[in-house]
């Protein structure tokens, strides 16, 4: 039983929809206590290699939140992906048929939920149509009191905070706290910090709200229609109220002084912090040269290519990695379901902030001590924790 980070996934499968010919993938990187965790994304161009990389990242995210004193014990990592535009008229039918095909895995080994291109409401509706009672039912046998746990999670999903569901805000709270922890460690004043974001959906929109509430100035937001920028600061709440279900902002809500710029303008915005919160592979070796920010904080999964990250580091730009930064989306589900926190927004946000700040501080201290990047430090922390998890709870995979 190996816990090496370079080993192959335990299981992978590619499915072809008999109606449209679209393909979907499932990769189970590892099983812990017989179960894995990882969301389901839908985007045109999604590949098996992409899903495998995301599944490995989920193994890391689970391990990073390991606390032997908590009720929530990490699961293995997994990921699902469907190569289809979520706005395609055929998309929902493809989703239902994918979930129906993956039903044995979801019932027994794979817990999943919303990811890029999908909302939890859409996933839940399609899952019910596919004959599933829940997309996280594989974890139910590990719960002390299944009925109470499921009710707690249902109650948490029903919570609305100023027009946005708690489930949407959890991940953004973690991203914002990662930014704030990095700034605090560097001695940078919140009020003097400008932020540019790519993506204004679930993660980007909620991160923008928390950062604005903390006193940072959101100077640029990019969606599928381009970049909205204002050096004096954007009205985040007005933009949130004007976005659709895909994170697109209605331009009629813009104020005087808000400029409409091309899609890639977010990269070169005059800002201290850049938050890619949309698609994978957004920053490459060519466009990285336009980045002026001091920090790149990965709210999306795998948004910065490794070669681009090396070039950024050579220019003194610090990349805070996705496996830490966006990990609280997943962890919040399990903290709630297992009972480490209740169905309460204030309790959830406080727990997320404590956990993320501790992880960021640990990672940056390790990077400084080892003379490595934050990503390398996160990998080193995971490498130390995985054998402990494997020994105590059972680990299946390469």
N, C-alpha and C positions, 0 to 999 in steps of 0.2 A: 504494500500500500504506500504509494508515493504522494507527497504533497508538493512536489516541485512545480514552480510557476510556469515552466515551459512545456509541461506535459500535455498530451492531447486530451480533448474533452472525453467524457465518459460515453456520450451518446449524441449523435446528430442525425437528422433526417431532413430530406427535402420532399415536399409534397407538391403535386401539380393539380390544380383545380380542373376537373373534367368539363366544366362549363365554359370557362374563359381562357384556360391555358396559363393563367397567372400561377406563380409559384410562391410557396411559403416554406419557412425553415423553422426548425426547433433544434436548439443545442442545449443539452444538459452538461454543464462543465463538471460538476461534482454533486454528490448527494451527501448530506449530513443528516443523520437520523432518518435516512431513507427519503428525504424531501429536498427539493431545490426551489429557488425563488428567482423570479426575473420577469420583467414586463414584456408586453407584446407590442411591437411597433408595426406601422404600415406606411411605407413610402415607396414611390417608384424608384427602382434601382437597388433595392435592398438585396444583399447577397448573403450567402452562407458564411463567407469569411467575416463579414461585418457582424453577423449574429454571433459567431463563435467568439469574436473579440469582446462583444458586449457581455456574453455569458461568463467569460473569464473575469471581466470587470465586476460582475455581480458576486462571484466568489470572493473577490477582494473586499467589496463593500460589506458583505456579511461578516467577514473576519474582522474588519476594522471596528465593528460595533460590538465585538465580543466583550461581555462583562460577566464573569463567573457568578456574580452576586445577583444578576437580573433574572427575571422569569423568562425573558426572551433569550433563547439560545440560537446562535446563527444557524441558518440553513445553508445548503449548497447553492451554487450559482447556476443560473440558466437564462435563456432568452429566446423569444420568438420573434419572427419577422416575416412580413408579407410584402412581396414585390408588387405593389399596386398603389396608385395614387388614391389617397383617402377620399378625394372628391370625385373619383370616377363613379358614374351611376351604378356600376356593378360591384362597388367596393363592399357594401354591407353584405351582399350575398356571398361574396368571396370569404369575408370574415366568418360568417356563420358556418360555411362548409369547412373552412380551416379548423375551427374549434370543434366541429363534429368529428373531423378526422383525428384531431389531437385529444379527443375526449378521454381515452384510456390513460394517457400520460397526465392529463390534468387531474383526473380522479385519484391517481395514485402517487405521482412523483413531482409534478410541476405546479407551483402556485404562481399565478400571473395576474396582471392588471394593466392599466393604461400605460402607454408610452407614446413616443413620437407619432403623430398622425391620428391617434385614437383618444377618445375620452373614456373615463370609467363607465359612464352611463351607456355608451355605445357598446363597450365590451360586455357589460352585464346583460344588456338586452340580447345581444347575439349569443351569449353563453346560454341564456335561458332557452332561446330558440333551438340551440344545439343539444339541449337535453341535460345541461349541467345545472346542478343546484347552486354552485358557486365556483368562481375561478381560483379560490384558495382552499378548496375542500380537502386537498391532500394533506394539509397541515392539521386538520381537525383532530385526528387521533393523538396528536401531541399535546392537546389542550387539557387542562385539569377540569374545566367546566365549559364544555363546548357551547351550550345554550347561552350562558352568561357572556362568554367571549364574543360570540356572534352578535349578540344584542349590543354589546359595548361598541363594536366596530360599526354596526348599523347606525347607532346613535351619533357616533363621531362623524360619519359621512353626512348626516343630516344637519350638522352645524354649519351655519352661514355667518361669516364675519364681514360686515359692511359690503354685502353683495357678492362675496366670493366664498365658495365652499372651503371648509377646513382642509379637506383632502387636497385641494389645489394649492393652498397656502403653505402646507407643511414643507414641501421641497424648497420653495422660494425663501422661506424663513431660514432654512439651513444654508442656502447659497449666500444670502445676505450676511449671516453670521460669519461665514468663512471670509467674506470681504472685510468685515469689521475686525475680525481677529487678526487678519494679516496687516491691516492698517495700524491697529493698536501695537502690534509687535514692532512695527517699523517707526512708531512714534508720529504717524501722519494724522493730522486733524481731520475729523469727519466733515466738518463744514467747508473745508478747502478742497475736498475731493470730488472730482467729476467722473461720471460713469456713462459709458456707452454700452448698449445691449444689442445683440442680434437675436431676434426672437421675442415675441410679446404674447406668447401663449401661456400655458399653465405655469411653466417654470420662470420664463423671463418676466411675465407680467407680475407675478407675485413677488419675485426678487426685487423688481423695481419699486413696488409698493413699500416693502420693508426698508430698502435702502433710502428711499425718500423720507420715510418716517424717522430714520436715524440721522437725518440732516445732510445726506449726500445729495449732490446735484445731478439729476439725470439729464444729460445733454444730448443724447441721441438714442433712438430706438429704431431698429430695422425690422420690417415685416416682409411678407412676400411681395408687396407693392413698392418697396424702396425704403429709404431712410428718412425719418423725421428728426430734425435737429434744431436745437435752440441753445446757444452758448449760455444764455441766462437761466436755462433750466426749463424742462418740459413740465406740464401739468399732468402728472402721472395718473391721478384719479380720473381726470377727464378722458384721457386716452383709454384707460381701462373700461370706462363706461361706454366708449365708442367702438370697442373691438367686437369682432364676430367670433364664432366658435372655433375658427382656425387661427386666431390671433391677429387678424387683419384689422387695422384701424381705419375707421371712416374718416377720410380727410376733411370732411365738412366740420369736424370737431376741432380742427387746428385753430390756434390763436394767432393774432398778428405777431410776427417774430419767429413763428415756427416755420422752418424751411423744409421743402420737399427735395430730397437729394437722391441720387442713384443708389441702387441696392448696396453696392460695396463701400459706400461712404462711411459706414459705421466703423470700418477698420482704421481709417486715418483720422478719425475725430480727435480733437484735442481733449484728451481725458486721461486721468491717472489710472483708471480701472476699465478694462474691457471684459465684458461678460458674453461670450458666445453661448446662447441658450436655445439654439434651434437645431441645426443639422450636424451630423458627423462630417469630419474632414473639411471644415469651413476655412481653416487657416493652413495654407500650404507654403512651400518654399518660395514661391513667387510673391504672394500677397502679404506675407509676414513682414516684408520690408516697409510696408506702409503703416505698420502699427507704431503709434507714438506713446502708448500707455506704458506705465511702469509695471502693472500687474495684468495678467490675463487669467481670469477665474472661470474654469470650465464648468458651466452649468449644464451644458449638453453632454451627451456621451461621445467621447473621442472626437472633439471638434478640432484639435490641433494635431497635425501629423507629426510623428516623432522627429523627422528631419527639420521641420519648421521650428519645433520646440528647441532643438539644439542651436539653431541660428538665432532665435530669440534670446536664449540664455547668453550667447556670445555678445549680444548687445545690451545685456544687463536687465532684460525683461524676465520677471519671475512668473512661471505658470503654476497655478494651483490646480492640481489634477482632479478630473471628474470623479475618480473612485472615492475621493473624500468629499469634494464639494457638493455633489448632488446625491449623496448617499442617504440623506434623511428622508427622502420620499419613500424609499423602501422601508427604512427602519421604523418610521412612524406607524405604518400598518402593523408591524409586529409588536412594537411597544404597546399599542392599543389592544390588539387582539390577545396578547399574552397577559396583559394586565399590569404592565409597568407604569402605565399612565391611564387615566380615565378618559371618558368622552367629554373633554373640556378644552377649549381653545387656549386659555391662558396656561393651563398645565402642560399642554402639548408644546406650545411655543417655548416655555421655560426649559423643558426637557431637551428640545431640539437645540436650543442655544447653548446649554451646558455641554451637551455631547459634541456638538460641532466645534465649539471653542477648544475643548480638551483635545480633540483630534488634530485641529490645525496647529495648536501649540506643540503637541507631541511631534507632529510631522516636521514642522519648521525647526524645532530644536534638534531633531535627529539629522536633518539635512545640514544644519550648521555644524554639528559635531562631526559628521562623516565627510563633510566637504562635498556633498552631492546635491542633486536637484530635489525639490519637494516630491516629485514622482518617484525617484529612486528611494527616497526615505520611506514613502508609503509602502512601496514593495518590500522593503526590508522589515517593516513592522508586520506586514502580512505574513512574510516568510517565518517570522518568529511565532506567530499566533496559530498558524495552520496546523503544525504538529500537535499542539496542545488540544485543539478542537478535535483533531482526528483521534487522538488517544482517548479523550474523555467521552466522545459522543458517537464515534463511528463515522468513517469517511469512505466513500466509495467513488473511485475514479482513479485516473492516472497519477 
